[in-house]
Amino acid sequence: MANKFVEELRWRGMVHDIMPGTEEQLDKEMTTAYIGFDPTSDSLHIGSLVPIILLVHLEKAGHKPIALVGGATGMIGDPSGKSDERNLLDEATLAHNVAGIKRILSRFLDFDSTEINAPVLVNNYDWMKNFSFIDFARDVGKRITVNYMMAKDSVKKRLSGDEGNVGMSFTEFTYQLIQGYDFHHLYKTMGCKLQMGGSDQWGNITTGTELVRRMHNGEDQAKAFAMTCPLITKADGSKFGKSEGGNVWLDADKTSVFKFYQFWLNTTDEDAEKYIKIFTFLDKETIDALIVEHKETPHLRLLQKRLAEEVTVFVHSQEDYDNAVKASQILFSKDFKNEIKQLPEALFLDVFEGVKQAEVSEAEFSEGIDMIGALAAKTSFLSSNGDARRALKENAVAVNKEKVKEDYILSSEDLIHNKYIIISRGKKTNFLLKIV
């Protein structure tokens, strides 16, 4: 292939384990490869961006990607990396989640393409739903020994009794066999020769390669391959993909575009240098130049800005990115009071999502609200009137980012979109007053 897929992933730091012969197979011919996505939610978060990006790189390199949504395996739960049994989802919830994940994957992969290596979307429920337990036990179960399955790290850790583990049900024990059968099915029906995933999936994926080999015994050169990428970590050891509000999702209605953009913008220098290789499609020359430039002027945060731009445009759109930048600039503008009023209301609310809010009636507002009322008596933003007075005496209170004294009375001139007022204590604590 003109674009060497594995070589591209290596310099980006996206190869963890790779089965011997995999790179040679990918260099030799167009190869069909798949990654599975678990429907534990109706959306995907940024942890799922890595497998999505892997499939996009695969397609760019001239290979054929398959995205598998685990409608069947989602009914069981993957034990990899888990210390306890996952709650089983009912069929209606699972169907809703599968539809949500298909919708998200369709934003990144064109499943309607007519190219020879066009991406394909499949649901393993389609071939597992009519598989009887007896048939599965006879045709699949007999191919892999219990000893082989017990040797997998995901199983050993759960059975060890360490770290609060409570053992493993037969249901979850069968997961690797069902995932392995998926590989066999895709190998047989679509000529799929490679499964990829996170490094925690190595055990499940190699079970699949072994099952392909054993179920196609006697076929000339029946071979299946495996490759995993590292699980993404943060330099300080905290969990990647989490913000103060929980997961950072790929859906704007779960994580606003502004918050999504801010997540990438606020990464550390060390993380940004790693993430820009993994989460963008910028070439090596561009990234190397960016890193050098960033180190010369770290205060400009060039890496973080470019990372935030590339990922926000990829996941959302250029327009969404432009709006997020505009909102960020307004937050630090010297003319905040006037410029914030120019933001569309929906974007304004995105910017102040999660900020403590209180409501006062139009009647109360028209009578005039002083700053003690705005901070404590009528809103409980601060714990007491005394606390409010202290903050005002310290010159630490602002209305729409302009400092005010105790005698300030809120008026219609302070209103944003005719109903909101931003009250701040210090630089980082904001409150949103809503007139209803």
VMD Tcl script that draws the C-alpha trace (Angstrom):
set ca {
  {0.00 0.00 0.00}
  {1.18 3.52 -0.78}
  {0.47 4.75 2.74}
  {1.92 2.32 5.26}
  {-0.76 2.05 7.93}
  {1.27 0.57 10.80}
  {4.21 2.88 10.13}
  {1.83 5.85 10.35}
  {0.39 4.62 13.65}
  {3.82 3.89 15.17}
  {5.16 7.44 15.01}
  {1.87 8.63 16.45}
  {2.31 6.32 19.46}
  {-0.80 4.30 18.57}
  {0.59 0.76 18.47}
  {0.69 -1.28 21.68}
  {0.58 -4.96 20.68}
  {0.76 -6.38 17.18}
  {0.64 -10.00 16.10}
  {3.57 -11.19 13.94}
  {2.74 -10.94 10.24}
  {0.15 -8.16 10.67}
  {2.27 -5.40 9.19}
  {3.30 -7.60 6.26}
  {-0.37 -8.41 5.56}
  {-1.32 -4.72 5.57}
  {1.60 -3.81 3.30}
  {0.76 -6.62 0.88}
  {-2.87 -5.88 -0.07}
  {-6.08 -4.08 0.80}
  {-7.07 -5.65 4.10}
  {-10.47 -5.64 5.80}
  {-10.27 -4.88 9.55}
  {-12.82 -4.31 12.28}
  {-13.25 -2.70 15.68}
  {-16.14 -3.35 18.05}
  {-18.08 -0.67 19.95}
  {-20.01 -1.59 23.09}
  {-23.52 -0.07 23.32}
  {-23.38 0.67 27.06}
  {-24.73 4.17 26.31}
  {-26.58 5.85 23.45}
  {-23.51 7.99 22.76}
  {-19.74 7.63 22.65}
  {-17.26 9.69 24.67}
  {-13.78 10.84 23.73}
  {-12.25 7.54 24.85}
  {-13.99 6.08 21.77}
  {-12.31 8.63 19.51}
  {-9.16 6.49 19.35}
  {-10.83 3.44 17.74}
  {-12.81 5.77 15.45}
  {-9.57 7.49 14.38}
  {-7.94 4.08 13.86}
  {-10.69 3.18 11.39}
  {-10.34 6.53 9.60}
  {-6.55 6.02 9.29}
  {-7.23 2.50 8.01}
  {-9.52 3.83 5.27}
  {-7.09 6.64 4.37}
  {-4.38 3.98 3.90}
  {-6.57 2.19 1.33}
  {-7.87 -0.59 3.59}
  {-11.50 -1.46 4.34}
  {-12.88 -0.65 7.81}
  {-15.75 -2.44 9.55}
  {-17.37 -0.81 12.59}
  {-19.16 -3.44 14.66}
  {-21.82 -2.38 17.16}
  {-22.18 -5.05 19.83}
  {-25.93 -5.52 20.01}
  {-25.34 -9.12 21.16}
  {-22.18 -8.72 23.24}
  {-23.76 -5.65 24.84}
  {-26.33 -7.98 26.40}
  {-23.54 -9.76 28.26}
  {-20.91 -7.19 29.21}
  {-17.16 -7.27 28.61}
  {-15.18 -8.22 31.75}
  {-11.97 -6.59 30.47}
  {-10.78 -3.93 32.89}
  {-13.82 -4.38 35.15}
  {-13.70 -5.46 38.78}
  {-17.37 -6.38 39.04}
  {-20.30 -7.61 36.97}
  {-21.89 -5.11 34.63}
  {-25.63 -4.50 34.91}
  {-27.43 -6.12 32.01}
  {-29.44 -3.80 29.75}
  {-32.99 -4.57 28.66}
  {-33.66 -5.02 24.96}
  {-35.37 -1.63 24.43}
  {-32.48 0.28 26.06}
  {-29.96 -1.73 24.06}
  {-31.76 -1.02 20.76}
  {-31.84 2.71 21.63}
  {-28.11 2.67 22.44}
  {-27.20 0.78 19.26}
  {-29.10 3.34 17.16}
  {-27.29 6.21 18.95}
  {-23.86 4.70 18.34}
  {-24.62 4.01 14.67}
  {-25.62 7.66 14.28}
  {-22.34 8.87 15.80}
  {-20.13 6.50 13.80}
  {-21.87 7.71 10.62}
  {-20.46 11.19 11.25}
  {-16.91 9.91 10.81}
  {-17.25 7.03 8.34}
  {-19.28 7.19 5.13}
  {-21.18 3.91 5.12}
  {-22.94 4.93 1.88}
  {-19.68 5.29 -0.06}
  {-19.30 3.34 -3.30}
  {-15.50 3.10 -3.07}
  {-13.99 -0.39 -3.14}
  {-12.78 0.08 0.45}
  {-15.99 1.74 1.65}
  {-16.61 1.43 5.42}
  {-19.19 -1.10 6.58}
  {-21.38 -0.95 9.69}
  {-22.56 -4.23 11.26}
  {-24.40 -5.34 14.40}
  {-23.42 -8.72 15.85}
  {-26.98 -9.23 17.09}
  {-27.93 -9.88 13.46}
  {-25.97 -13.16 13.33}
  {-26.17 -14.11 17.02}
  {-29.95 -13.74 17.55}
  {-30.87 -17.11 15.98}
  {-27.86 -19.02 17.31}
  {-29.15 -21.62 19.78}
  {-27.18 -22.32 22.94}
  {-26.71 -25.97 21.91}
  {-25.38 -24.98 18.48}
  {-23.02 -22.43 20.02}
  {-21.72 -24.88 22.63}
  {-21.17 -27.57 19.97}
  {-19.78 -25.47 17.10}
  {-17.84 -22.81 19.00}
  {-17.39 -23.93 22.60}
  {-15.59 -27.14 21.68}
  {-12.91 -25.24 19.72}
  {-11.41 -23.34 22.68}
  {-10.40 -24.98 25.96}
  {-11.30 -23.61 29.38}
  {-7.55 -23.57 30.15}
  {-6.99 -21.23 27.21}
  {-9.79 -18.89 28.34}
  {-8.66 -18.93 31.99}
  {-5.16 -17.84 31.00}
  {-6.44 -14.45 29.75}
  {-5.56 -11.53 32.01}
  {-9.13 -10.21 31.98}
  {-10.31 -13.54 33.44}
  {-7.38 -14.10 35.82}
  {-7.77 -10.68 37.44}
  {-11.46 -11.23 38.04}
  {-10.92 -14.67 39.55}
  {-7.96 -13.66 41.73}
  {-10.07 -12.07 44.45}
  {-7.77 -9.01 44.48}
  {-8.88 -5.37 44.28}
  {-12.38 -6.11 45.47}
  {-13.11 -8.54 42.64}
  {-16.14 -10.71 43.26}
  {-15.52 -13.45 40.74}
  {-17.10 -13.81 37.31}
  {-20.39 -15.21 36.11}
  {-20.60 -17.77 33.33}
  {-22.31 -15.04 31.29}
  {-19.23 -12.80 31.27}
  {-16.90 -15.79 30.98}
  {-18.48 -16.53 27.57}
  {-17.85 -12.97 26.31}
  {-14.50 -13.73 24.72}
  {-16.00 -16.70 22.85}
  {-18.81 -14.57 21.44}
  {-16.38 -11.81 20.44}
  {-14.17 -14.49 18.93}
  {-17.15 -15.80 16.95}
  {-17.71 -12.29 15.58}
  {-14.21 -12.39 14.10}
  {-14.88 -15.82 12.59}
  {-18.19 -14.60 11.11}
  {-16.61 -11.48 9.58}
  {-13.65 -13.54 8.31}
  {-16.03 -15.99 6.64}
  {-18.57 -13.51 5.21}
  {-16.45 -10.42 4.48}
  {-12.87 -11.68 4.31}
  {-12.00 -9.67 7.44}
  {-8.44 -10.57 8.51}
  {-7.66 -8.07 11.27}
  {-9.28 -7.05 14.53}
  {-8.14 -3.90 16.34}
  {-8.98 -2.32 19.69}
  {-7.60 -0.95 22.93}
  {-4.79 -2.78 24.71}
  {-7.28 -4.10 27.31}
  {-8.88 -6.08 24.43}
  {-5.76 -8.06 23.51}
  {-7.01 -11.21 25.23}
  {-10.42 -11.12 23.54}
  {-8.91 -10.30 20.14}
  {-6.33 -13.11 20.24}
  {-9.09 -15.53 21.23}
  {-10.74 -14.45 18.00}
  {-7.62 -15.10 15.92}
  {-7.31 -18.54 17.52}
  {-10.98 -19.33 16.88}
  {-10.64 -18.32 13.21}
  {-7.64 -20.63 12.88}
  {-9.43 -23.57 14.52}
  {-12.81 -23.12 12.82}
  {-11.14 -22.91 9.42}
  {-8.82 -25.84 10.03}
  {-7.75 -27.40 6.77}
  {-8.23 -24.22 4.73}
  {-5.12 -23.07 2.94}
  {-3.41 -20.30 4.93}
  {-6.44 -19.38 7.12}
  {-4.93 -16.46 9.01}
  {-6.31 -13.75 11.23}
  {-4.34 -10.90 12.76}
  {-4.51 -8.66 15.83}
  {-3.36 -5.17 16.75}
  {-4.09 -2.94 19.74}
  {-3.41 0.69 20.60}
  {-2.44 1.95 24.08}
  {-5.15 3.08 26.47}
  {-4.93 6.87 26.65}
  {-3.63 8.28 29.93}
  {-2.91 11.72 31.33}
  {0.58 12.67 32.48}
  {-0.59 13.31 36.06}
  {-2.13 9.84 36.31}
  {-5.76 11.03 36.37}
  {-8.29 9.41 34.06}
  {-8.40 10.63 30.46}
  {-11.74 11.76 29.10}
  {-13.19 13.07 32.34}
  {-14.00 16.67 33.17}
  {-15.62 18.17 36.26}
  {-19.00 17.27 34.81}
  {-18.07 13.63 34.09}
  {-17.42 12.07 30.68}
  {-16.62 14.30 27.71}
  {-19.11 13.07 25.10}
  {-19.12 13.30 21.31}
  {-22.73 14.52 21.32}
  {-23.25 18.27 21.74}
  {-26.40 17.69 23.80}
  {-24.37 15.71 26.35}
  {-21.20 17.84 26.31}
  {-21.59 21.30 24.76}
  {-19.19 22.20 21.96}
  {-17.80 24.98 24.15}
  {-17.00 22.54 26.99}
  {-15.59 20.04 24.46}
  {-13.31 22.71 23.00}
  {-12.25 23.87 26.47}
  {-11.31 20.29 27.46}
  {-8.65 20.13 24.73}
  {-7.58 23.73 25.21}
  {-6.85 23.09 28.89}
  {-4.56 20.07 28.43}
  {-1.05 20.27 29.86}
  {1.96 20.80 27.59}
  {3.05 17.19 28.07}
  {-0.39 15.78 27.26}
  {-0.92 18.14 24.31}
  {2.34 16.94 22.72}
  {1.09 13.35 22.94}
  {-2.56 14.01 22.05}
  {-1.88 16.05 18.91}
  {-0.28 12.94 17.36}
  {-3.14 10.64 18.38}
  {-6.26 12.79 17.96}
  {-5.43 14.77 14.81}
  {-4.54 13.88 11.23}
  {-1.79 16.48 10.93}
  {1.33 15.06 9.30}
  {4.61 14.44 11.13}
  {6.37 17.46 9.64}
  {3.59 19.82 10.76}
  {3.41 18.34 14.26}
  {7.19 18.37 14.77}
  {7.30 22.04 13.73}
  {4.40 22.87 16.07}
  {6.16 21.18 19.01}
  {9.38 23.14 18.38}
  {7.45 26.42 18.06}
  {5.45 25.66 21.20}
  {8.60 25.01 23.25}
  {10.05 28.34 22.14}
  {6.89 30.25 23.20}
  {4.98 27.98 25.64}
  {2.91 30.90 26.99}
  {1.13 31.13 23.61}
  {-0.18 27.55 24.07}
  {0.12 26.89 20.32}
  {-0.13 23.11 20.72}
  {-3.29 23.28 22.82}
  {-4.94 25.75 20.44}
  {-4.19 23.66 17.34}
  {-5.22 20.43 19.12}
  {-8.51 21.99 20.24}
  {-9.16 23.30 16.73}
  {-8.45 20.02 14.91}
  {-10.47 17.81 17.26}
  {-13.44 20.19 17.57}
  {-13.73 20.56 13.78}
  {-13.37 16.77 13.31}
  {-16.03 15.87 15.89}
  {-18.41 18.82 15.39}
  {-17.88 21.40 12.60}
  {-15.90 24.47 11.56}
  {-18.84 26.69 12.53}
  {-19.08 25.09 15.98}
  {-15.35 25.59 16.48}
  {-15.56 29.25 15.40}
  {-18.39 29.86 17.88}
  {-16.46 28.17 20.70}
  {-13.41 30.37 19.99}
  {-15.60 33.47 19.88}
  {-17.17 32.57 23.22}
  {-13.74 31.94 24.76}
  {-12.44 35.29 23.55}
  {-15.48 37.10 24.95}
  {-14.90 35.55 28.39}
  {-11.57 37.39 28.59}
  {-12.62 40.50 26.69}
  {-12.19 43.97 28.23}
  {-15.65 44.78 26.83}
  {-17.24 41.61 28.23}
  {-20.42 43.36 29.39}
  {-21.36 44.39 25.85}
  {-19.83 41.53 23.87}
  {-21.46 38.76 25.93}
  {-24.82 40.13 24.82}
  {-23.87 39.39 21.20}
  {-23.58 35.63 21.81}
  {-26.63 33.57 20.75}
  {-28.60 32.53 23.84}
  {-27.95 28.80 23.32}
  {-24.19 29.38 23.12}
  {-24.35 31.72 26.12}
  {-26.01 28.95 28.16}
  {-23.42 26.45 26.95}
  {-20.64 28.71 28.22}
  {-22.23 28.90 31.67}
  {-23.45 25.29 31.79}
  {-23.00 23.86 35.28}
  {-22.70 27.29 36.93}
  {-24.80 27.68 40.09}
  {-28.09 29.39 39.21}
  {-30.93 31.12 41.02}
  {-34.19 32.69 39.86}
  {-35.95 35.86 40.96}
  {-39.30 37.08 39.72}
  {-39.72 40.07 37.42}
  {-41.69 41.75 40.19}
  {-38.81 41.39 42.68}
  {-36.33 42.54 40.06}
  {-38.34 45.63 39.12}
  {-38.40 46.67 42.79}
  {-34.60 46.71 42.69}
  {-32.17 44.10 44.04}
  {-29.09 45.22 45.93}
  {-25.86 43.23 45.98}
  {-26.50 41.61 49.37}
  {-29.75 40.26 47.96}
  {-28.09 39.25 44.71}
  {-25.34 37.33 46.51}
  {-27.10 35.86 49.55}
  {-30.55 36.94 50.74}
  {-32.45 36.20 47.52}
  {-30.14 33.67 45.83}
  {-28.08 31.78 48.45}
  {-25.09 32.07 46.09}
  {-23.07 32.85 49.21}
  {-23.82 31.33 52.60}
  {-24.84 34.50 54.44}
  {-25.34 38.26 54.20}
  {-22.13 38.64 56.23}
  {-20.19 36.59 53.69}
  {-21.63 38.78 50.92}
  {-20.60 41.99 52.72}
  {-17.06 40.69 53.22}
  {-16.71 39.80 49.54}
  {-17.97 43.26 48.52}
  {-15.61 45.03 50.94}
  {-12.71 43.00 49.50}
  {-13.66 44.36 46.05}
  {-14.08 40.72 44.90}
  {-17.58 40.95 43.37}
  {-18.41 41.74 39.74}
  {-21.62 42.06 37.75}
  {-21.08 40.96 34.16}
  {-17.31 41.06 34.91}
  {-17.37 44.70 36.11}
  {-16.48 45.28 39.79}
  {-19.30 46.65 41.99}
  {-19.72 47.96 45.55}
  {-22.33 47.16 48.18}
  {-24.57 50.04 47.11}
  {-24.93 48.77 43.51}
  {-28.52 48.05 42.44}
  {-29.16 45.59 39.62}
  {-31.13 47.05 36.70}
  {-32.41 46.18 33.24}
  {-29.11 47.48 31.79}
  {-27.37 44.48 33.36}
  {-29.63 41.95 31.62}
  {-28.21 39.58 28.99}
  {-30.89 38.33 26.58}
  {-33.35 40.27 28.77}
  {-33.20 37.69 31.57}
  {-29.68 36.74 32.73}
  {-27.06 38.42 34.90}
  {-23.60 36.98 35.62}
  {-22.36 37.62 39.14}
  {-18.76 36.70 39.98}
  {-16.83 36.33 43.19}
  {-13.14 36.45 42.42}
  {-11.81 35.27 39.07}
  {-13.12 31.71 39.03}
  {-16.49 31.60 40.83}
  {-19.48 32.59 38.69}
  {-23.20 32.58 39.39}
  {-26.09 32.98 36.96}
  {-29.11 35.01 38.05}
  {-32.21 34.43 35.92}
  {-35.20 36.76 35.89}
  {-38.46 34.82 35.40}
}
mol new
graphics top color blue
foreach p $ca { graphics top sphere $p radius 0.5 }
foreach p [lrange $ca 0 end-1] q [lrange $ca 1 end] { graphics top cylinder $p $q radius 0.2 }
display resetview
